[in-house]
Amino acid sequence: MKSPINFRKAIPLFHNKTEAQFKQDPYERFDTMVMRQTALHLADEIWGHYPIQKVLDFAQAHLPTTADPTILEIGCSTGRWIATLAKSYPKATCWGLDYSYQMLKRAKEHWVLNHTTYLDFTPQGYPEILELSAPPIDNLQFGLAKASELPFADHSQDLLIHSFLLDRLDDPKKALQEMYRVLAPSAKMIFVTPLNFQKSKLWELYHPPIKIHQVLLELGFEILEWTEGMEVREPLDLRGNAVSWNCLAVVVRKKV
Ligand SMILES: C[S@@+](CC[C@H](N)C(=O)[O-])C[C@H]1O[C@@H](n2cnc3c(N)ncnc32)[C@H](O)[C@@H]1O
């Protein structure tokens, strides 16, 4: 594994993110993005369930059968998915990477350091400020890196996961190539994406989804599962308003 370039509050930084890049990155905005991801992924009690459970259920049949796999989530935000896997595989080595320091700080404080997280969702109608905490997980680490420059050695990861990430990348193909590089032979990658690209160029390159299918094959992946039309509902407020995401859910394996 590469050495970090720097640390910020003990979070390893594998990418030299400039102050300008910090300012430009919407996912560094604490009051909007980090709070939203916190509510979505850490505060099941306000929704009465975990709204993204469907993604975890989709992955379930494809999880490693060994006790001590290396598992990497890219774009982990506040860390719910990788933390869930780290708890299920206490002997695994689990990393959550993200390009947002603020997301990683929240993830590390919540899942590793056992800090209390305060969530003010009163603007969304909830009457009280929530106090959230979780028992510390000792086989889980978080670091700042870009999906297109992963700090891991070739063939080092037994499982790679990402959700709601692919359509947020400037160059999805480059990132998928990098993911292929770090995966061990025959290891799987599981991802779910609403393909809600933000740039016309990306729509041209990756819509309809068959184009992503072709890219995955070109890169050397074997497609094990391909599900279009998975609806994931992202709740917004006490009233039950929600955004409905029309997702593609995929499992691929790196060919030997
Ligand atoms: C829409 S959020 C999804 C978060 C979470 N995986 C989920 O399913 O809700 C996208 C996440 O990807 C991260 N991200 C964006 N660009 C990235 C990149 N180039 N490399 C790694 N993470 C990135 C963002 O910081 C953010 O936390």
The ligand as an SDF file (V2000), in Angstrom:
LIG
                    3D

 27 29  0  0  0  0  0  0  0  0999 V2000
  -23.5580   10.5800   -3.8920 C   0  0  0  0  0  0  0  0  0  0  0  0
  -22.3640   10.2950   -2.6350 S   0  0  0  0  0  0  0  0  0  0  0  0
  -22.6340    8.5830   -2.3260 C   0  0  0  0  0  0  0  0  0  0  0  0
  -22.1720    8.1640   -1.0050 C   0  0  0  0  0  0  0  0  0  0  0  0
  -22.4990    6.7280   -0.5730 C   0  0  0  0  0  0  0  0  0  0  0  0
  -21.6530    5.7750   -1.2420 N   0  0  0  0  0  0  0  0  0  0  0  0
  -23.9450    6.3940   -0.8240 C   0  0  0  0  0  0  0  0  0  0  0  0
  -24.2470    5.3940   -1.4570 O   0  0  0  0  0  0  0  0  0  0  0  0
  -24.8190    7.1520   -0.3500 O   0  0  0  0  0  0  0  0  0  0  0  0
  -20.8610   10.2680   -3.5700 C   0  0  0  0  0  0  0  0  0  0  0  0
  -19.6170   10.0970   -2.6930 C   0  0  0  0  0  0  0  0  0  0  0  0
  -18.5050    9.8800   -3.5670 O   0  0  0  0  0  0  0  0  0  0  0  0
  -17.4340   10.7110   -3.1600 C   0  0  0  0  0  0  0  0  0  0  0  0
  -16.6220   10.9860   -4.3480 N   0  0  0  0  0  0  0  0  0  0  0  0
  -16.8740   11.8570   -5.3440 C   0  0  0  0  0  0  0  0  0  0  0  0
  -15.8820   11.8330   -6.2510 N   0  0  0  0  0  0  0  0  0  0  0  0
  -14.9870   10.9210   -5.8220 C   0  0  0  0  0  0  0  0  0  0  0  0
  -13.7460   10.4310   -6.3200 C   0  0  0  0  0  0  0  0  0  0  0  0
  -13.2280   10.8980   -7.4650 N   0  0  0  0  0  0  0  0  0  0  0  0
  -13.0940    9.4850   -5.6330 N   0  0  0  0  0  0  0  0  0  0  0  0
  -13.6000    9.0040   -4.4600 C   0  0  0  0  0  0  0  0  0  0  0  0
  -14.7630    9.4300   -3.9250 N   0  0  0  0  0  0  0  0  0  0  0  0
  -15.4430   10.3710   -4.5970 C   0  0  0  0  0  0  0  0  0  0  0  0
  -18.0880   11.9420   -2.5700 C   0  0  0  0  0  0  0  0  0  0  0  0
  -17.2090   12.6400   -1.7230 O   0  0  0  0  0  0  0  0  0  0  0  0
  -19.2850   11.3390   -1.8620 C   0  0  0  0  0  0  0  0  0  0  0  0
  -18.9880   10.9770   -0.5370 O   0  0  0  0  0  0  0  0  0  0  0  0
  1  2  1  0
  2  3  1  0
  2 10  1  0
  3  4  1  0
  4  5  1  0
  5  6  1  0
  5  7  1  0
  7  8  2  0
  7  9  1  0
 10 11  1  0
 11 12  1  0
 11 26  1  0
 12 13  1  0
 13 14  1  0
 13 24  1  0
 14 15  1  0
 14 23  1  0
 15 16  2  0
 16 17  1  0
 17 18  1  0
 17 23  2  0
 18 19  1  0
 18 20  2  0
 20 21  1  0
 21 22  2  0
 22 23  1  0
 24 25  1  0
 24 26  1  0
 26 27  1  0
M  CHG  2   2   1   9  -1
M  END
$$$$
